[in-house]
Amino acid sequence: MPKAEESVPLFREVQTLEGLLIREEEKDWIERRQAEPSPRPTVLYLGCNILRTPHLAQTVTALFRRMGEDFVALGGPAFCCGAPFRTEGEKDGGRPWGEKLASHFERFQPQRVVMWCPGCLHYYERVLALSGPFRLQHVTEFLAENRDRLTLAPIPATRVALHYHSGSPAAERHAAAARALLAAVPGVELLEIGTSVTWGRNCSGILRDGMGQEAWQALITPFFQKAAALGADIFATLYHGCQRMYAGYEEGFPFAIEHYLSVVARALGIAYPDRYKKYLLWKDRDRILEDASPCMKVNHVKADLAAAVVEHIFVNDRGL
């Protein structure tokens, strides 16, 4: 089997983008397979695409540490679930990757595997029908079940409009868990703006491009407008894909657009900068490359590849 990063162009983009946004020493997760992994009761599976927004990987691992959880976090192409192969048209092409991932989970002898990505969880559990001698759970549900292990301090009064998904039991559970976590933060007032089944499991560039830009804009704009009309301070996204899809709209509305865990983490004194959003708002290739140059140098990111990824994602807004 070829290496993941040699097989799917998506991985090269993810790795290049990660190399622009975060230094190696800032990571608290494993991106390479271990020959002899040490047993851990909990595996936090980050997936691949969260590394486009590494501040979210930093946030969730920091939350797990704050809870005192004994865990190992895995992320990146070396731990691909196989879903990218299916989205490229190979219905069962990702099975070898999923089975390899399942085997790697078991080597840690975990009691539970907590998955960050809803797409990975759906593909692993529902499409490939993989399981193991551990409990499989989405991170939002895990955190909500264990929120009593987090001592949340009051934050300034903040009105939060939560963007969420519906149409399946899993989506309903994730939305309920996110609401419970936000409601547990002293100072947060939750606003209801509704949702649309059109969004499916999670927001994505594939969905947007399939609908067409005009239809996509018509779908999302009323939710922004309702949040603004209700006086929202924050439009909170549920998944990392949602954050990437919506962060660039922040300049047009009177609220910040943040992932809901960034709000929860603030009540614990945990905050990591969303450089992805910053660059989306800048839309200036040279300015972005200059700002990212310290990371580029230490991560040995090639200048031509960095320029191409910046142009694709932040300037042309096509890499979401």
Legacy VTK file of the C-alpha trace (Angstrom):
# vtk DataFile Version 3.0
C-alpha trace
ASCII
DATASET POLYDATA
POINTS 320 float
0.000 0.000 0.000
1.478 3.392 -0.917
1.957 6.046 1.709
-1.153 8.131 2.241
0.605 11.382 1.466
1.674 9.970 -1.907
-1.788 8.713 -2.784
-4.208 11.593 -2.431
-3.436 15.215 -3.428
-5.742 16.286 -0.603
-3.130 15.143 1.898
-0.421 17.267 0.347
-2.645 20.316 0.696
-3.510 19.471 4.313
0.138 18.929 5.237
1.273 22.104 3.473
-1.425 24.147 5.159
-0.562 22.690 8.556
3.060 23.600 7.869
2.003 27.237 7.387
-0.101 27.443 10.535
1.642 25.609 13.377
5.101 24.664 14.606
6.004 21.088 15.497
6.532 21.914 19.184
3.004 23.327 19.417
1.425 19.961 18.613
0.095 17.612 21.281
-0.791 14.757 18.985
0.935 11.959 17.088
1.128 12.079 13.284
3.310 9.014 12.700
2.585 5.391 13.415
4.403 4.006 16.438
6.151 0.644 16.381
5.223 -0.154 19.996
2.432 2.157 21.179
1.841 2.342 24.927
-1.654 1.311 26.065
-4.020 4.193 26.838
-7.613 4.052 28.078
-8.661 6.756 25.587
-7.688 7.402 21.985
-8.652 10.830 20.665
-8.850 10.448 16.898
-8.483 13.831 15.198
-8.582 12.691 11.571
-6.913 14.648 8.760
-8.882 17.768 7.928
-8.782 19.230 11.439
-5.121 19.934 10.677
-6.297 22.666 8.292
-7.413 24.449 11.470
-4.770 23.272 13.944
-5.951 25.676 16.640
-8.942 23.347 17.041
-6.662 20.332 17.516
-4.762 22.341 20.130
-8.019 23.321 21.815
-9.506 19.853 22.110
-6.279 18.238 23.328
-5.960 21.027 25.904
-9.506 20.280 27.091
-8.691 16.597 27.461
-5.599 17.458 29.497
-7.585 19.840 31.673
-10.072 17.033 32.394
-7.198 14.823 33.509
-7.972 12.291 30.783
-5.296 9.648 30.146
-5.265 9.733 26.353
-3.270 9.697 23.168
-4.264 11.875 20.219
-3.746 10.687 16.636
-4.057 12.798 13.509
-2.917 13.266 9.953
-2.651 11.184 6.764
-0.788 8.340 8.508
-4.044 7.629 10.342
-6.442 8.115 7.416
-9.884 6.548 7.920
-10.214 5.969 4.161
-13.060 8.408 3.512
-11.096 10.549 1.000
-10.842 7.542 -1.299
-14.607 7.168 -1.331
-15.154 10.841 -2.121
-12.894 10.399 -5.135
-15.400 7.915 -6.546
-14.143 4.634 -5.131
-17.085 3.365 -3.106
-15.099 0.783 -1.171
-11.617 2.065 -1.955
-11.052 3.313 1.570
-11.639 -0.027 3.308
-7.932 -1.006 3.554
-7.212 2.323 5.212
-10.138 1.978 7.610
-9.152 -1.549 8.563
-5.569 -0.454 9.140
-6.813 2.365 11.361
-8.995 -0.061 13.347
-5.975 -2.282 13.887
-3.940 0.677 15.079
-6.663 1.705 17.530
-6.616 -1.771 19.046
-2.866 -1.628 19.584
-3.455 1.078 22.191
-5.899 -1.261 23.997
-8.327 1.616 24.623
-11.605 1.500 26.486
-12.943 4.210 24.180
-12.075 5.868 20.886
-13.296 9.449 20.729
-13.573 10.775 17.171
-13.413 14.445 16.282
-14.621 14.352 12.677
-18.296 13.476 12.013
-17.363 12.327 8.500
-14.692 9.949 9.808
-17.062 8.588 12.435
-19.837 7.997 9.891
-17.489 6.378 7.388
-15.780 4.161 9.958
-18.909 3.074 11.809
-21.700 3.208 9.212
-20.104 2.748 5.798
-17.299 0.327 6.637
-19.212 -1.098 9.642
-15.994 -1.353 11.628
-15.960 -1.735 15.393
-13.651 -3.002 18.109
-13.342 -3.847 21.799
-13.880 -0.201 22.723
-16.641 2.367 22.892
-16.819 4.620 19.828
-18.051 8.150 20.433
-18.036 11.638 18.949
-15.938 14.174 20.841
-18.857 16.535 21.475
-20.823 13.824 23.250
-17.780 12.732 25.243
-17.077 16.261 26.441
-20.723 16.878 27.301
-20.882 13.671 29.347
-17.752 14.708 31.224
-18.371 18.440 31.571
-18.462 18.139 35.371
-14.710 17.494 35.143
-14.207 20.996 33.738
-14.300 23.949 36.129
-15.729 26.618 33.861
-15.154 30.186 35.012
-17.542 33.010 34.109
-16.863 34.881 30.876
-18.274 38.305 29.927
-21.947 38.139 28.939
-21.958 36.569 25.486
-24.907 35.811 23.217
-24.123 32.721 21.148
-26.012 31.563 18.051
-25.111 27.916 17.405
-24.950 26.642 13.838
-25.802 22.945 13.909
-26.877 20.035 11.737
-29.989 17.839 11.733
-31.620 15.004 9.833
-30.015 12.064 11.624
-29.842 10.743 15.210
-26.084 11.407 15.287
-26.487 15.025 14.194
-29.208 15.582 16.792
-26.993 14.129 19.539
-24.014 16.253 18.524
-26.131 19.412 18.472
-27.634 18.643 21.885
-24.181 17.979 23.335
-22.792 21.248 21.951
-25.738 23.142 23.424
-25.154 21.498 26.806
-21.484 22.465 26.782
-22.197 26.070 25.819
-25.016 26.332 28.361
-22.600 25.191 31.081
-20.413 28.270 30.519
-21.380 31.033 32.975
-22.117 34.149 30.970
-23.297 32.439 27.783
-26.831 33.013 26.524
-27.825 30.607 23.757
-29.830 31.911 20.821
-31.848 29.636 18.533
-31.445 30.326 14.822
-32.600 26.961 13.459
-30.883 24.785 10.874
-31.364 23.149 7.476
-31.282 19.491 6.487
-29.593 20.636 3.264
-26.307 20.875 5.161
-26.251 17.112 5.690
-23.676 15.656 8.106
-21.286 18.588 7.873
-20.618 21.668 5.778
-18.092 21.219 2.984
-16.747 22.740 -0.186
-18.078 19.719 -2.067
-21.612 20.554 -0.932
-21.179 24.235 -1.773
-19.781 23.555 -5.223
-22.504 20.984 -5.938
-25.217 23.522 -5.084
-23.569 26.412 -6.872
-22.431 29.634 -5.235
-25.740 31.471 -5.651
-27.817 28.695 -4.050
-25.263 28.290 -1.286
-25.359 31.997 -0.492
-29.150 31.921 -0.425
-29.029 29.022 2.039
-26.605 30.436 4.574
-27.358 34.166 4.536
-30.704 34.001 6.415
-29.006 32.242 9.334
-26.384 34.961 9.580
-29.094 37.592 9.350
-31.176 35.968 12.077
-28.141 35.718 14.367
-27.460 39.416 13.798
-31.100 40.354 14.397
-31.061 38.481 17.713
-27.984 40.380 18.814
-25.495 37.526 18.678
-21.952 38.244 19.795
-20.721 34.930 18.395
-21.926 32.734 15.552
-20.639 29.381 16.828
-19.854 26.559 14.411
-20.197 22.900 15.339
-17.638 21.094 13.154
-14.234 22.087 11.825
-15.598 22.050 8.258
-18.296 24.513 9.290
-15.687 26.815 10.796
-13.660 26.813 7.587
-16.757 27.408 5.468
-18.078 30.347 7.478
-15.121 32.104 9.091
-14.542 34.322 6.067
-18.032 35.817 6.372
-17.177 37.428 9.691
-16.273 40.773 8.114
-19.828 41.227 6.854
-21.669 40.784 10.164
-21.595 42.275 13.687
-20.427 39.086 15.403
-17.376 36.859 15.631
-17.465 33.448 13.963
-15.825 30.844 16.189
-15.958 27.127 16.794
-18.115 26.375 19.813
-15.197 24.712 21.640
-13.238 27.948 21.426
-16.046 29.526 23.463
-16.025 26.695 26.015
-12.235 26.727 26.258
-12.229 30.469 26.975
-13.962 29.706 30.276
-10.881 27.643 31.166
-8.348 30.254 30.122
-7.511 28.257 26.975
-7.202 30.224 23.738
-5.372 29.528 20.486
-5.371 31.931 17.520
-7.427 30.954 14.473
-4.852 31.737 11.789
-7.008 30.071 9.153
-9.717 32.670 9.743
-7.193 35.476 9.859
-5.835 34.522 6.461
-9.320 34.080 4.993
-10.131 37.624 6.024
-6.846 39.000 4.703
-7.146 37.453 1.215
-3.672 38.818 0.454
-1.187 36.225 -0.776
2.009 38.175 -0.075
0.869 39.313 3.350
-0.141 35.776 4.308
3.120 34.243 3.112
5.120 36.845 5.025
3.150 36.212 8.209
3.455 32.430 7.811
7.143 32.480 6.917
8.437 31.548 10.420
6.331 28.371 10.352
7.255 27.696 6.737
10.958 27.835 7.550
10.933 25.550 10.586
8.593 23.110 8.829
10.624 23.176 5.577
7.603 24.069 3.439
8.582 24.761 -0.173
7.844 28.329 -1.205
6.140 27.436 -4.500
3.885 24.881 -2.821
3.035 27.318 -0.029
2.158 30.035 -2.554
-0.074 27.656 -4.513
-1.958 26.523 -1.390
-2.399 30.089 -0.130
-3.707 31.179 -3.522
-6.062 28.194 -3.734
-7.525 28.432 -0.246
-7.292 31.995 0.983
-7.218 34.115 -2.149
-9.498 32.175 -4.501
-11.462 30.656 -1.603
-11.558 27.257 -3.311
-9.838 24.979 -0.821
-12.566 24.764 1.769
LINES 1 321
320 0 1 2 3 4 5 6 7 8 9 10 11 12 13 14 15 16 17 18 19 20 21 22 23 24 25 26 27 28 29 30 31 32 33 34 35 36 37 38 39 40 41 42 43 44 45 46 47 48 49 50 51 52 53 54 55 56 57 58 59 60 61 62 63 64 65 66 67 68 69 70 71 72 73 74 75 76 77 78 79 80 81 82 83 84 85 86 87 88 89 90 91 92 93 94 95 96 97 98 99 100 101 102 103 104 105 106 107 108 109 110 111 112 113 114 115 116 117 118 119 120 121 122 123 124 125 126 127 128 129 130 131 132 133 134 135 136 137 138 139 140 141 142 143 144 145 146 147 148 149 150 151 152 153 154 155 156 157 158 159 160 161 162 163 164 165 166 167 168 169 170 171 172 173 174 175 176 177 178 179 180 181 182 183 184 185 186 187 188 189 190 191 192 193 194 195 196 197 198 199 200 201 202 203 204 205 206 207 208 209 210 211 212 213 214 215 216 217 218 219 220 221 222 223 224 225 226 227 228 229 230 231 232 233 234 235 236 237 238 239 240 241 242 243 244 245 246 247 248 249 250 251 252 253 254 255 256 257 258 259 260 261 262 263 264 265 266 267 268 269 270 271 272 273 274 275 276 277 278 279 280 281 282 283 284 285 286 287 288 289 290 291 292 293 294 295 296 297 298 299 300 301 302 303 304 305 306 307 308 309 310 311 312 313 314 315 316 317 318 319
